Amino acid sequence: MKKRMFGKMFFVGLVGISVGFNALGYAAVSSDGEINLVENKSPTAPKDPLDPSKPQEPADPNNPPTNEKGPLSIDAAPKGFYFGTQKMYHAAHEYKAEGLADHRQYLQVTDNREAETYGWTLKVRQDGYLRDEKTNYELKGATLTLPAGEARNRNNGAGSTELVFDLVTYGVEVGNEEKVVFSAPSDSAKKAGKSTSTNSWQSQSVSLNIPKDTARAGNYSNKIYWILTDGGPTN
């Protein structure tokens, strides 16, 4: 399982000069170069979800930084999913999330592990059904549905604004069990998922489905968790 680590790069200068003469009698000069690379344990700031080579400008409070340390880290995730005040229905009903027009929510993963180390999996789960704290009543069977987003990567050879199909995004119904929402393959031949990757979607494309015979008046909430692990998906 991924543990947050990130590291710094130091340049250690060791320069030596030696002078000699080659067979033709001309002076020959050499210089030494040295660098000591260590694990990068610094957090990565949120990037532009449509171009992860650029910073997120201006800062988006709806996709705040997590400040997780590397070298493998979740850098940004949606602050929440909000549906406002809605009418109840006896029949099953789908509600669309509130959000500004053309506003994106996104997940950002940075992989600064060693070269030839590939593969990670990002999963999602809820901590239980939506519950009214005053009455303890739960909307059992209610599901939050996330769309399959668009994947981009800073190192993509075609450009960081282009979609990356070796990174896989999944549309999921968020339940109490972990489900894969974003992944990079462990296959080193594909060389996918290194540096910074984003998975983004329109905020209004998220939906909440409440089954029939379930709704009661109340103010409901729960928590959504994102779990990042080493290695590509196994399911």
LODRENRO-273708 format. One record per atom (N, C-alpha, C): residue number from 0; residue in one letter; atom name; x, y, z. Coordinates in steps of 0.001 Angstrom, whole numbers. Each point is the difference from the previous one (the first is absolute). Last residue first. Example, Ala and Ser with C-alpha at 12.3 -4.5 7.8 and 13.67 -1.06 7.14 Angstrom:
BEGIN
n:res:atom:xx:yy:zz
1:s:N:12850:-2250:7080
1:s:CA:820:1190:60
1:s:C:-770:1090:730
0:a:N:290:-5720:-70
0:a:CA:-890:1190:0
0:a:C:900:1200:0
This chain:
BEGIN
n:res:atom:xx:yy:zz
234:n:N:-8284:-5603:-10383
234:n:CA:-1374:-363:-350
234:n:C:-548:970:-1017
233:t:N:4337:371:1927
233:t:CA:-80:-1473:-43
233:t:C:-1401:-461:-326
232:p:N:3253:4769:-956
232:p:CA:-1200:-649:542
232:p:C:37:-1513:-158
231:g:N:4722:2574:417
231:g:CA:-1193:151:-825
231:g:C:-1161:-774:570
230:g:N:4040:1942:3184
230:g:CA:-350:-1061:-947
230:g:C:-1275:290:-758
229:d:N:670:2202:4855
229:d:CA:1004:-346:-993
229:d:C:-544:-1073:-932
228:t:N:-3481:3371:2413
228:t:CA:873:-1124:289
228:t:C:1020:-190:-1121
227:l:N:-4044:3630:2356
227:l:CA:1006:-222:-1045
227:l:C:927:-1122:422
226:i:N:-5226:2157:1151
226:i:CA:1073:-876:472
226:i:C:939:-305:-1147
225:w:N:-4320:3468:1930
225:w:CA:802:-371:-1170
225:w:C:1234:-748:496
224:y:N:-5337:1252:2015
224:y:CA:1437:-211:196
224:y:C:648:-437:-1311
223:i:N:-4699:2713:2172
223:i:CA:546:-767:-1115
223:i:C:1509:-86:192
222:k:N:-4587:954:3439
222:k:CA:1375:275:-422
222:k:C:368:-924:-1157
221:n:N:-5017:2227:1687
221:n:CA:932:-1088:280
221:n:C:1382:409:-480
220:s:N:-5638:1966:951
220:s:CA:1402:139:-387
220:s:C:755:-1301:270
219:y:N:-5302:2878:46
219:y:CA:789:-1230:-57
219:y:C:1439:277:-446
218:n:N:-4887:2088:2131
218:n:CA:1245:520:-553
218:n:C:1045:-1116:64
217:g:N:-5731:-235:-355
217:g:CA:1184:43:851
217:g:C:1189:587:-736
216:a:N:-5135:-2675:-901
216:a:CA:527:1352:169
216:a:C:1197:-30:950
215:r:N:-950:-4341:-2869
215:r:CA:-638:688:1118
215:r:C:627:1382:116
214:a:N:-18:-4594:-3720
214:a:CA:202:1403:369
214:a:C:-827:409:1216
213:t:N:-186:-4451:-2224
213:t:CA:1170:242:850
213:t:C:41:1408:568
212:d:N:-2806:-2584:-3529
212:d:CA:-399:-282:1395
212:d:C:1133:252:995
211:k:N:1920:-448:-4818
211:k:CA:-1398:231:370
211:k:C:-226:-353:1478
210:p:N:5004:1436:-1348
210:p:CA:-995:-1024:-372
210:p:C:-1419:410:418
209:i:N:4166:3259:-1450
209:i:CA:-666:-441:1231
209:i:C:-1099:-982:-389
208:n:N:4805:2339:-2210
208:n:CA:-1222:-761:-243
208:n:C:-557:-515:1323
207:l:N:3540:4001:-2203
207:l:CA:-391:-745:1199
207:l:C:-1332:-668:-286
206:s:N:4463:2186:-3176
206:s:CA:-1414:-161:349
206:s:C:-172:-801:1288
205:v:N:3635:3125:-3543
205:v:CA:-119:-900:1147
205:v:C:-1475:-83:397
204:s:N:1620:2967:-3384
204:s:CA:-248:-1349:-512
204:s:C:-23:-1050:1100
203:q:N:1004:4798:474
203:q:CA:-1439:-261:-98
203:q:C:-323:-1380:-557
202:s:N:4537:1659:357
202:s:CA:-568:-202:1336
202:s:C:-1492:-339:-53
201:q:N:3623:-1311:-3809
201:q:CA:-864:1129:304
201:q:C:-719:-259:1328
200:w:N:4791:-2282:-709
200:w:CA:-1359:-103:-545
200:w:C:-764:1276:337
199:s:N:5448:-2653:78
199:s:CA:-953:1085:250
199:s:C:-1340:-241:-683
198:n:N:5235:-1876:1585
198:n:CA:-1258:-594:-465
198:n:C:-1093:1008:335
197:t:N:5864:-47:-449
197:t:CA:-1288:521:463
197:t:C:-1152:-784:-630
196:s:N:5828:-251:1234
196:s:CA:-1160:-408:-797
196:s:C:-1270:587:594
195:t:N:5876:461:176
195:t:CA:-1315:399:505
195:t:C:-1106:-357:-982
194:s:N:4725:-2741:366
194:s:CA:-188:1430:175
194:s:C:-1443:257:463
193:k:N:108:-4592:-2243
193:k:CA:1059:678:740
193:k:C:-256:1504:2
192:g:N:-2755:-3368:-2339
192:g:CA:-334:336:1376
192:g:C:1103:610:823
191:a:N:892:-3358:-4289
191:a:CA:-1113:913:280
191:a:C:-109:292:1492
190:k:N:2762:-3063:-3308
190:k:CA:595:1198:608
190:k:C:-1057:1069:300
189:k:N:59:-4631:-2230
189:k:CA:-920:1111:-287
189:k:C:498:1321:571
188:a:N:2336:-4104:745
188:a:CA:50:287:-1434
188:a:C:-889:1187:-362
187:s:N:204:-1931:4410
187:s:CA:1043:999:-263
187:s:C:99:343:-1479
186:d:N:-4223:-1742:3083
186:d:CA:774:-401:-1174
186:d:C:1019:1091:-346
185:s:N:-3542:167:3372
185:s:CA:1329:-386:493
185:s:C:942:-377:-1127
184:p:N:-4330:3597:-322
184:p:CA:435:-1393:-104
184:p:C:1395:-218:570
183:a:N:-3800:3613:1697
183:a:CA:1107:-44:-957
183:a:C:533:-1422:-33
182:s:N:-5041:2584:1630
182:s:CA:1141:-904:152
182:s:C:1025:183:-1106
181:f:N:-5142:1440:2701
181:f:CA:1073:538:-835
181:f:C:1203:-908:187
180:v:N:-4112:-1011:2160
180:v:CA:-502:1160:-725
180:v:C:1036:551:-987
179:v:N:-1554:-4751:3162
179:v:CA:1032:708:-756
179:v:C:-631:1140:-789
178:k:N:-1927:-1904:4769
178:k:CA:-99:-225:-1444
178:k:C:1054:842:-707
177:e:N:-1624:-1973:5349
177:e:CA:891:752:-872
177:e:C:-195:-399:-1466
176:e:N:-4046:-255:3636
176:e:CA:1194:-752:-378
176:e:C:835:830:-972
175:n:N:-4192:1542:1563
175:n:CA:785:-203:1213
175:n:C:1265:-827:-238
174:g:N:-1990:2876:-4108
174:g:CA:-642:-758:1066
174:g:C:906:-134:1208
173:v:N:-812:2703:-5123
173:v:CA:778:-33:1234
173:v:C:-797:-706:1089
172:e:N:129:-437:-5431
172:e:CA:-975:284:1045
172:e:C:718:-177:1331
171:v:N:2477:1256:-4884
171:v:CA:-309:-904:1110
171:v:C:-1188:493:809
170:g:N:3453:373:-4788
170:g:CA:-1232:506:578
170:g:C:-442:-961:1088
169:y:N:5193:713:-1711
169:y:CA:-1165:-873:151
169:y:C:-1187:809:517
168:t:N:5277:319:-2689
168:t:CA:-968:605:902
168:t:C:-1263:-854:-2
167:v:N:5592:-603:-1406
167:v:CA:-1396:-423:-103
167:v:C:-848:704:1052
166:l:N:4806:497:-3117
166:l:CA:-544:274:1327
166:l:C:-1501:-258:-77
165:d:N:2166:-440:-3908
165:d:CA:600:-1032:845
165:d:C:-316:239:1481
164:f:N:-1346:3083:-3429
164:f:CA:-881:-1160:87
164:f:C:619:-1172:759
163:v:N:192:5600:-203
163:v:CA:918:-1135:110
163:v:C:-829:-1258:237
162:l:N:-710:5389:-2227
162:l:CA:-487:-1117:805
162:l:C:1014:-1148:-40
161:e:N:1623:5184:-645
161:e:CA:-627:-1115:-715
161:e:C:-454:-1096:966
160:t:N:2524:4027:1096
160:t:CA:-1430:292:-138
160:t:C:-752:-1153:-667
159:s:N:4812:65:688
159:s:CA:-702:-205:1267
159:s:C:-1480:358:-58
158:g:N:3143:-2062:-4071
158:g:CA:-297:1277:636
158:g:C:-883:-190:1214
157:a:N:1909:-3531:-2719
157:a:CA:-805:797:-930
157:a:C:-319:1378:548
156:g:N:2425:-3228:2612
156:g:CA:776:378:-1176
156:g:C:-753:864:-981
155:n:N:-687:-220:5428
155:n:CA:-544:-587:-1216
155:n:C:739:512:-1235
154:n:N:506:1015:4917
154:n:CA:1066:-553:-838
154:n:C:-495:-532:-1341
153:r:N:-2979:1858:3400
153:r:CA:1003:1019:-316
153:r:C:1051:-499:-971
152:n:N:-5130:-1805:93
152:n:CA:1263:-227:701
152:n:C:1041:1003:-466
151:r:N:-5846:-1475:173
151:r:CA:1115:699:-631
151:r:C:1251:-195:851
150:a:N:-5598:-1849:-689
150:a:CA:1335:-141:583
150:a:C:1036:747:-830
149:e:N:-5627:170:1155
149:e:CA:993:90:-1056
149:e:C:1391:18:626
148:g:N:-4639:-2390:2180
148:g:CA:544:1296:-387
148:g:C:964:-96:-1162
147:a:N:-4509:-2703:1922
147:a:CA:1372:-282:-439
147:a:C:566:1301:-544
146:p:N:-3780:501:3713
146:p:CA:206:-361:-1407
146:p:C:1439:-436:-247
145:l:N:-2986:-566:4628
145:l:CA:1035:827:-598
145:l:C:187:-421:-1455
144:t:N:-4024:-465:4053
144:t:CA:585:-508:-1239
144:t:C:971:1012:-575
143:l:N:-2610:-1574:4906
143:l:CA:641:1104:-698
143:l:C:695:-582:-1229
142:t:N:-4338:-2077:2937
142:t:CA:1337:-122:-581
142:t:C:426:1295:-687
141:a:N:-3750:-2602:3811
141:a:CA:307:1193:-793
141:a:C:1446:-82:-492
140:g:N:-2057:-3228:3004
140:g:CA:-55:-282:-1427
140:g:C:271:1207:-876
139:k:N:-1670:1023:4827
139:k:CA:597:-1277:-386
139:k:C:-215:-262:-1486
138:l:N:26:4172:3263
138:l:CA:-571:-219:-1331
138:l:C:625:-1275:-574
137:e:N:-675:1264:5407
137:e:CA:882:-158:-1146
137:e:C:-800:-167:-1293
136:y:N:-571:2226:5386
136:y:CA:-604:-723:-1126
136:y:C:963:-11:-1176
135:n:N:410:2218:4446
135:n:CA:770:-1219:-283
135:n:C:-585:-818:-1150
134:t:N:-1254:4501:1903
134:t:CA:-898:-1155:164
134:t:C:721:-1337:-121
133:k:N:2385:4215:-301
133:k:CA:-1018:235:1027
133:k:C:-832:-1242:280
132:e:N:3372:143:-3490
132:e:CA:582:-73:1347
132:e:C:-1054:176:1097
131:d:N:-439:-2154:-4987
131:d:CA:-429:1222:683
131:d:C:471:-87:1450
130:r:N:2215:-2507:-4535
130:r:CA:-725:-114:1267
130:r:C:-330:1392:536
129:l:N:1965:-3324:-4500
129:l:CA:-346:1349:443
129:l:C:-911:-79:1218
128:y:N:3027:-4262:-628
128:y:CA:-1029:709:-757
128:y:C:-206:1405:560
127:g:N:4851:-2066:553
127:g:CA:-1346:-444:362
127:g:C:-1007:800:-803
126:d:N:4560:808:-556
126:d:CA:90:-517:1376
126:d:C:-1346:-490:510
125:q:N:2067:-80:-5266
125:q:CA:-663:881:960
125:q:C:78:-624:1391
124:r:N:3506:-410:-4478
124:r:CA:-1079:-620:757
124:r:C:-652:1064:877
123:v:N:4083:-981:-4287
123:v:CA:-918:871:733
123:v:C:-1010:-842:766
122:k:N:5389:-254:-2611
122:k:CA:-1344:-530:261
122:k:C:-819:996:811
121:l:N:4757:-606:-3321
121:l:CA:-747:896:880
121:l:C:-1431:-511:120
120:t:N:5222:-1983:-1491
120:t:CA:-1460:-138:-68
120:t:C:-642:932:1014
119:w:N:5024:-1057:-3021
119:w:CA:-687:419:1216
119:w:C:-1506:-97:-237
118:g:N:5193:-786:-2733
118:g:CA:-1268:-567:438
118:g:C:-499:537:1316
117:y:N:5342:-447:-1742
117:y:CA:-1253:466:-587
117:y:C:-1197:-641:701
116:t:N:5692:837:-217
116:t:CA:-1006:-400:991
116:t:C:-1327:601:-445
115:e:N:4050:883:-2368
115:e:CA:-384:-1400:-198
115:e:C:-891:-534:1121
114:a:N:2628:4269:1404
114:a:CA:-228:-429:-1368
114:a:C:-258:-1506:-43
113:e:N:-1122:2341:4645
113:e:CA:1143:-253:-870
113:e:C:-437:-399:-1411
112:r:N:-3538:2931:2638
112:r:CA:836:-1129:387
112:r:C:1103:-226:-1037
111:n:N:-3752:3367:351
111:n:CA:1412:350:-127
111:n:C:898:-1129:500
110:d:N:-5393:1269:-1335
110:d:CA:881:-1158:195
110:d:C:1433:418:-299
109:t:N:-5279:2279:1150
109:t:CA:1389:186:-437
109:t:C:829:-1220:373
108:v:N:-5563:1614:-839
108:v:CA:966:-950:567
108:v:C:1381:326:-550
107:q:N:-5414:2190:470
107:q:CA:1377:155:-495
107:q:C:928:-936:758
106:l:N:-5624:1117:-1342
106:l:CA:943:-720:846
106:l:C:1386:181:-609
105:y:N:-4795:3184:-471
105:y:CA:1016:-923:-498
105:y:C:794:-638:1130
104:q:N:-4438:3439:-2170
104:q:CA:567:-633:1181
104:q:C:1065:-971:-502
103:r:N:-2143:4513:-2600
103:r:CA:494:-1367:101
103:r:C:407:-342:1424
102:h:N:-3548:3517:-2964
102:h:CA:955:-105:1101
102:h:C:392:-1463:168
101:d:N:-3349:2259:-3090
101:d:CA:1357:-252:-483
101:d:C:1034:51:1126
100:a:N:-4300:1917:1753
100:a:CA:93:-503:-1372
100:a:C:1465:-110:-399
99:l:N:-1144:-450:5171
99:l:CA:31:1019:-1033
99:l:C:89:-650:-1379
98:g:N:-2414:-2585:4084
98:g:CA:1333:403:-455
98:g:C:-112:1064:-1066
97:e:N:-2875:-4252:3042
97:e:CA:103:1417:-300
97:e:C:1419:313:-461
96:a:N:-2333:-4908:-700
96:a:CA:770:839:914
96:a:C:-44:1458:-443
95:k:N:-4016:-3537:-980
95:k:CA:1268:437:-563
95:k:C:708:934:986
94:y:N:-3735:-4230:676
94:y:CA:289:1415:179
94:y:C:1369:303:-606
93:e:N:-4179:-4042:-302
93:e:CA:1388:384:-189
93:e:C:141:1514:126
92:h:N:-3696:-4087:1896
92:h:CA:268:1281:-654
92:h:C:1492:271:-68
91:a:N:-4519:-3739:1181
91:a:CA:1444:185:-97
91:a:C:281:1280:-785
90:a:N:-4679:129:2301
90:a:CA:694:-877:-948
90:a:C:1502:214:97
89:h:N:-2637:2732:2615
89:h:CA:-303:-1363:445
89:h:C:701:-1009:-909
88:y:N:1915:5011:961
88:y:CA:-860:-758:-908
88:y:C:-225:-1390:576
87:m:N:1781:5470:1535
87:m:CA:-26:-1460:171
87:m:C:-969:-620:-1011
86:k:N:2963:4761:-552
86:k:CA:-1296:-592:335
86:k:C:137:-1515:146
85:q:N:4178:3480:991
85:q:CA:-748:-665:-1071
85:q:C:-1337:-533:514
84:t:N:4807:3258:996
84:t:CA:-1327:-337:533
84:t:C:-863:-513:-1134
83:g:N:5398:-574:-420
83:g:CA:-901:1076:401
83:g:C:-1284:-493:646
82:f:N:4164:-2299:-1714
82:f:CA:-1244:-114:-758
82:f:C:-1064:1003:445
81:y:N:5777:-1344:-37
81:y:CA:-1092:728:638
81:y:C:-1238:0:-903
80:f:N:5211:-2187:1222
80:f:CA:-1051:-120:-1007
80:f:C:-1287:521:624
79:g:N:5650:1008:998
79:g:CA:-1243:-695:344
79:g:C:-941:-41:-1181
78:k:N:4729:1276:-98
78:k:CA:-334:337:1385
78:k:C:-1257:-725:444
77:p:N:3289:-2017:-3835
77:p:CA:-1136:897:193
77:p:C:-269:253:1489
76:a:N:5000:-1030:-1285
76:a:CA:-1241:-767:-112
76:a:C:-1158:972:215
75:a:N:5928:-425:-566
75:a:CA:-1231:783:8
75:a:C:-1182:-930:-177
74:d:N:4455:-1733:513
74:d:CA:291:1419:199
74:d:C:-1253:865:123
73:i:N:1949:-5259:852
73:i:CA:-1216:654:-494
73:i:C:167:1481:329
72:s:N:4327:-3469:-680
72:s:CA:-924:788:821
72:s:C:-1269:383:-745
71:l:N:5336:-2347:295
71:l:CA:-1272:-349:-632
71:l:C:-1101:621:852
70:p:N:4531:624:1324
70:p:CA:39:226:-1437
70:p:C:-1252:-410:-749
69:g:N:-531:3099:3558
69:g:CA:294:-996:-1008
69:g:C:871:-1122:523
68:k:N:-3738:3282:2752
68:k:CA:1389:-138:-419
68:k:C:168:-1149:-987
67:e:N:-4443:3328:981
67:e:CA:594:-1314:247
67:e:C:1434:-36:-534
66:n:N:-3528:3627:-76
66:n:CA:1308:139:643
66:n:C:595:-1343:401
65:t:N:-4249:1439:-2398
65:t:CA:3:-920:1140
65:t:C:1269:158:832
64:p:N:-2855:3730:-3223
64:p:CA:1173:-868:134
64:p:C:-121:-894:1224
63:p:N:-4526:1711:-2544
63:p:CA:1108:493:825
63:p:C:1186:-960:25
62:n:N:-4441:1274:-2763
62:n:CA:950:-1103:-188
62:n:C:1269:331:776
61:n:N:-3515:3011:174
61:n:CA:-820:-1195:-160
61:n:C:827:-1250:-284
60:p:N:1798:4506:387
60:p:CA:-363:-544:1316
60:p:C:-863:-1248:-83
59:d:N:3782:2095:-3418
59:d:CA:-1412:-394:-2
59:d:C:-367:-602:1351
58:a:N:3906:3681:-2264
58:a:CA:-257:-1152:869
58:a:C:-1497:-268:61
57:p:N:1412:2425:-4438
57:p:CA:236:239:1431
57:p:C:-269:-1258:817
56:e:N:2242:-1643:-2683
56:e:CA:-108:1449:188
56:e:C:-1312:497:-580
55:q:N:3374:-4567:986
55:q:CA:-1423:338:64
55:q:C:-117:1494:329
54:p:N:4384:-1936:-2663
54:p:CA:-634:84:1325
54:p:C:-1483:325:-106
53:k:N:2625:-2788:-3909
53:k:CA:-156:1366:495
53:k:C:-643:6:1384
52:s:N:711:-3922:-2657
52:s:CA:1333:598:-6
52:s:C:-41:1414:573
51:p:N:-3942:-2864:-689
51:p:CA:728:-169:1270
51:p:C:1461:438:-37
50:d:N:-4751:943:-2517
50:d:CA:1400:112:-420
50:d:C:888:-90:1243
49:l:N:-4675:-368:379
49:l:CA:26:-183:-1450
49:l:C:1398:145:-591
48:p:N:-932:615:4710
48:p:CA:-430:-1358:-351
48:p:C:12:-275:-1504
47:d:N:3307:3209:2913
47:d:CA:-1152:191:-875
47:d:C:-481:-1377:-459
46:k:N:2500:-144:4614
46:k:CA:298:476:-1353
46:k:C:-1303:260:-754
45:p:N:1808:-351:5560
45:p:CA:-977:-282:-1057
45:p:C:399:641:-1329
44:a:N:3987:-1217:3343
44:a:CA:-1147:909:-13
44:a:C:-989:-405:-1093
43:t:N:3449:-3180:2846
43:t:CA:-160:596:-1321
43:t:C:-1267:846:1
42:p:N:3647:-1663:4182
42:p:CA:-1330:-23:-626
42:p:C:50:624:-1393
41:s:N:4412:-2424:2074
41:s:CA:-743:1252:56
41:s:C:-1401:-176:-598
40:k:N:3880:-3190:360
40:k:CA:-1075:-97:986
40:k:C:-795:1292:146
39:n:N:3683:-3015:-3208
39:n:CA:-677:1289:-8
39:n:C:-1225:-72:911
38:e:N:4944:-2812:-12
38:e:CA:-1447:-71:-185
38:e:C:-647:1370:169
37:v:N:5069:-18:-1615
37:v:CA:-713:-620:1111
37:v:C:-1496:80:-259
36:l:N:5242:580:-2595
36:l:CA:-1456:54:-86
36:l:C:-628:-736:1172
35:n:N:4875:2490:-1433
35:n:CA:-562:-996:912
35:n:C:-1520:160:-4
34:i:N:4514:1287:-3427
34:i:CA:-1307:362:551
34:i:C:-495:-1138:872
33:e:N:4735:2061:-2974
33:e:CA:-611:-935:944
33:e:C:-1351:533:454
32:g:N:4730:577:-3598
32:g:CA:-1363:412:331
32:g:C:-633:-1033:907
31:d:N:5314:1789:-1887
31:d:CA:-903:-986:584
31:d:C:-1377:622:215
30:s:N:4094:1072:-3777
30:s:CA:-739:487:1170
30:s:C:-920:-1103:491
29:s:N:4851:754:-3333
29:s:CA:-1265:-684:326
29:s:C:-610:622:1244
28:v:N:4006:821:-4318
28:v:CA:-603:438:1256
28:v:C:-1290:-773:237
27:a:N:5004:108:-3092
27:a:CA:-1338:-584:139
27:a:C:-532:345:1383
26:a:N:4093:1929:-3737
26:a:CA:-518:-180:1357
26:a:C:-1397:-600:-49
25:y:N:3686:-997:-3890
25:y:CA:-948:1019:403
25:y:C:-500:-281:1405
24:g:N:3154:-2766:-2642
24:g:CA:589:1043:789
24:g:C:-954:1096:413
23:l:N:-646:-4307:-2392
23:l:CA:398:1075:-896
23:l:C:593:1178:759
22:a:N:-1745:-3881:2215
22:a:CA:1137:-420:-820
22:a:C:502:1102:-912
21:n:N:-2446:1702:4353
21:n:CA:-248:-1158:-836
21:n:C:1204:-266:-895
20:f:N:-361:2311:5030
20:f:CA:357:217:-1388
20:f:C:-287:-1266:-778
19:g:N:-2141:2509:4763
19:g:CA:988:-954:-494
19:g:C:329:325:-1445
18:v:N:-3001:1655:4823
18:v:CA:636:410:-1253
18:v:C:1037:-1048:-386
17:s:N:-4780:799:3267
17:s:CA:1282:-692:-183
17:s:C:563:357:-1375
16:i:N:-3997:1535:3948
16:i:CA:670:285:-1265
16:i:C:1302:-788:-56
15:g:N:-5155:-207:2684
15:g:CA:1453:-126:56
15:g:C:595:253:-1372
14:v:N:-4809:532:3204
14:v:CA:642:258:-1281
14:v:C:1513:-92:173
13:l:N:-4965:-914:2327
13:l:CA:1354:-461:241
13:l:C:716:167:-1330
12:g:N:-5035:1254:2404
12:g:CA:1035:340:-973
12:g:C:1347:-495:460
11:v:N:-5377:-1254:677
11:v:CA:1245:44:760
11:v:C:1123:229:-988
10:f:N:-5569:650:222
10:f:CA:1186:-63:-862
10:f:C:1225:144:886
9:f:N:-5318:-1913:898
9:f:CA:1119:844:379
9:f:C:1089:-111:-1062
8:m:N:-5621:-917:713
8:m:CA:1187:-287:-781
8:m:C:1077:992:412
7:k:N:-4554:-2223:2680
7:k:CA:665:1129:-594
7:k:C:1193:-458:-819
6:g:N:-4899:-2646:1316
6:g:CA:1347:344:386
6:g:C:607:1138:-758
5:f:N:-4561:-3167:2011
5:f:CA:390:929:-1077
5:f:C:1381:479:347
4:m:N:-4337:-3602:1614
4:m:CA:1413:351:85
4:m:C:319:937:-1157
3:r:N:-4342:-2994:2492
3:r:CA:415:1261:-591
3:r:C:1465:292:227
2:k:N:-2274:-4838:-710
2:k:CA:249:842:1161
2:k:C:627:1280:-532
1:k:N:-3026:-4456:-2122
1:k:CA:781:1219:-131
1:k:C:135:727:1317
0:m:N:-549:-5385:-427
0:m:CA:-838:1183:0
0:m:C:874:1234:0
